[in-house]
Amino acid sequence: MNANNAVLIVLIIGLAVIGVLIFSKSNNTNLTSLSSPSPEVTTVYEEPPSPSETVKSPINVVLNSSNKNNKQSGAAVLSESNGKVTIVINAIPVVKTSSQTVSINSGDCSNLGKTIYQLNNLVKGKSTTLIDTNLQELTAKIPLAISIHEPNSSSNAYIACGSVKK
């Protein structure tokens, strides 16, 4: 073999090695990772959150008009945080300047029972109340209904109501 052929063979082998290195880097692989074992996967067990930390799904209640003369509708959302329930009510106000009493009652809208929780008054169609119970304790009392009463009235007549469902 002459010197020119030896140089040519060394050059071809060198280019082949360089090509393999470039190809392996562009595929984010290196030659040592092909032969080394994969790292071990360790599963870590985490304790479930305590009941007071558990986030519960909110309960949505549709409030429908119960009086043909005063059409009022709206919605209530019952959510739990830190073991207490927040009730947020948004309703179409009957009279924009008046307030209306709101309560959670035993029974359903067709057979409304006694008041279980007196909520903050609905003012301009809005009310937010925090009650000292959790959703599990509250829903254990079902059937329950949220009722909105006549504006500026001392009567128990309600004009919008919605049943609380799990």
C-alpha positions as CSV (number, residue, x, y, z in Angstrom):
1,M,0.0,0.0,0.0
2,N,1.4,3.3,-0.9
3,A,1.4,6.5,1.3
4,N,-1.4,8.1,-0.6
5,N,-3.7,5.2,0.0
6,A,-2.9,5.1,3.7
7,V,-3.6,8.8,4.1
8,L,-6.9,8.4,2.2
9,I,-7.9,5.5,4.5
10,V,-7.1,7.5,7.6
11,L,-9.0,10.5,6.3
12,I,-12.1,8.3,5.5
13,I,-12.0,6.7,9.0
14,G,-11.6,10.2,10.6
15,L,-14.6,11.6,8.7
16,A,-16.7,8.6,9.6
17,V,-15.9,9.1,13.3
18,I,-16.6,12.8,13.1
19,G,-19.9,12.0,11.3
20,V,-21.0,9.6,14.1
21,L,-20.2,12.1,16.8
22,I,-22.1,14.9,15.0
23,F,-25.1,12.6,14.4
24,S,-25.2,11.4,18.1
25,K,-25.0,15.0,19.4
26,S,-27.9,16.1,17.2
27,N,-30.1,13.3,18.6
28,N,-29.2,14.3,22.2
29,T,-27.5,11.0,22.7
30,N,-24.0,10.3,23.6
31,L,-22.2,7.1,23.2
32,T,-21.7,6.5,26.9
33,S,-25.5,6.8,27.6
34,L,-26.2,3.9,25.2
35,S,-24.2,1.5,27.4
36,S,-25.0,2.9,30.9
37,P,-28.1,1.6,32.8
38,S,-31.1,4.0,33.2
39,P,-31.4,5.7,36.6
40,E,-33.8,4.0,39.1
41,V,-37.2,5.6,39.7
42,T,-38.2,6.1,43.3
43,T,-41.9,6.4,44.2
44,V,-42.6,8.7,47.1
45,Y,-45.8,8.2,49.1
46,E,-47.5,11.4,50.2
47,E,-50.1,11.5,52.9
48,P,-53.5,12.6,51.6
49,P,-54.6,16.1,52.8
50,S,-56.5,16.3,56.0
51,P,-60.3,16.8,55.7
52,S,-60.0,20.5,56.6
53,E,-57.5,21.0,53.7
54,T,-59.5,19.0,51.2
55,V,-61.0,21.2,48.5
56,K,-64.6,20.3,47.9
57,S,-66.5,20.9,44.7
58,P,-68.8,23.9,45.1
59,I,-72.5,23.4,45.1
60,N,-74.5,25.5,42.6
61,V,-78.1,26.4,43.3
62,V,-80.5,27.9,40.8
63,L,-82.9,30.4,42.3
64,N,-86.2,30.6,40.5
65,S,-89.1,33.0,40.9
66,S,-92.0,31.7,43.0
67,N,-94.2,34.7,42.6
68,K,-95.9,35.8,39.3
69,N,-95.9,39.4,40.3
70,N,-92.3,39.7,41.4
71,K,-90.1,37.8,39.0
72,Q,-86.8,37.2,40.6
73,S,-84.1,34.7,39.6
74,G,-80.5,34.1,40.4
75,A,-77.9,31.7,41.5
76,A,-76.1,30.7,44.7
77,V,-72.7,29.1,45.0
78,L,-71.8,27.2,48.2
79,S,-68.1,26.6,48.6
80,E,-65.9,25.4,51.5
81,S,-62.6,26.8,52.7
82,N,-60.9,25.9,56.0
83,G,-63.9,24.0,57.2
84,K,-66.4,26.8,56.7
85,V,-69.0,27.4,54.0
86,T,-69.3,30.6,52.0
87,I,-72.6,31.3,50.2
88,V,-72.4,33.8,47.4
89,I,-75.8,34.8,45.9
90,N,-76.3,36.9,42.8
91,A,-79.9,37.7,41.8
92,I,-81.8,40.1,39.7
93,P,-82.9,42.8,42.3
94,V,-86.6,43.4,42.6
95,V,-86.1,46.9,43.7
96,K,-82.6,48.3,43.4
97,T,-82.7,50.3,46.6
98,S,-84.2,47.6,48.9
99,S,-82.7,44.7,50.8
100,Q,-84.2,41.3,51.0
101,T,-83.7,38.6,53.7
102,V,-82.2,35.3,52.6
103,S,-82.2,32.0,54.5
104,I,-81.4,28.4,54.1
105,N,-84.4,26.4,55.2
106,S,-85.2,22.8,55.8
107,G,-87.4,21.2,53.1
108,D,-87.6,22.1,49.5
109,C,-89.2,25.0,47.6
110,S,-92.6,23.3,47.4
111,N,-92.6,22.6,51.2
112,L,-90.3,25.2,52.9
113,G,-89.6,24.4,56.5
114,K,-87.9,26.3,59.3
115,T,-84.9,28.5,58.9
116,I,-81.6,26.6,59.5
117,Y,-79.2,29.5,58.6
118,Q,-80.1,33.1,58.3
119,L,-77.9,34.6,55.6
120,N,-76.8,38.2,55.0
121,N,-79.4,40.3,53.3
122,L,-79.5,40.5,49.6
123,V,-78.6,44.1,48.7
124,K,-78.7,45.3,45.1
125,G,-79.0,41.6,44.1
126,K,-75.8,40.4,46.0
127,S,-75.1,38.6,49.3
128,T,-72.1,36.8,50.7
129,T,-72.3,34.9,54.0
130,L,-69.8,32.7,55.8
131,I,-71.3,30.0,58.0
132,D,-69.6,27.9,60.6
133,T,-70.1,24.5,59.1
134,N,-68.6,22.4,56.3
135,L,-70.2,21.1,53.1
136,Q,-70.5,17.6,54.4
137,E,-72.4,18.6,57.5
138,L,-74.6,21.0,55.5
139,T,-75.5,18.5,52.8
140,A,-76.3,15.9,55.5
141,K,-79.3,18.1,56.4
142,I,-80.7,17.9,52.8
143,P,-83.5,18.5,51.8
144,L,-82.6,22.2,52.0
145,A,-83.6,25.3,50.1
146,I,-82.3,28.8,49.8
147,S,-85.1,31.3,49.9
148,I,-85.1,35.0,49.1
149,H,-88.0,36.9,50.7
150,E,-90.1,39.9,49.7
151,P,-88.2,43.2,49.9
152,N,-88.7,45.2,53.1
153,S,-91.2,42.7,54.4
154,S,-91.4,41.0,57.8
155,S,-93.5,38.2,56.4
156,N,-92.0,34.8,55.6
157,A,-93.3,35.0,52.0
158,Y,-90.5,34.3,49.6
159,I,-90.3,35.3,46.0
160,A,-87.3,33.1,44.8
161,C,-86.2,29.7,45.9
162,G,-83.7,27.0,45.0
163,S,-83.1,23.5,46.3
164,V,-79.7,22.6,47.6
165,K,-78.5,19.3,46.0
166,K,-75.3,17.3,46.4
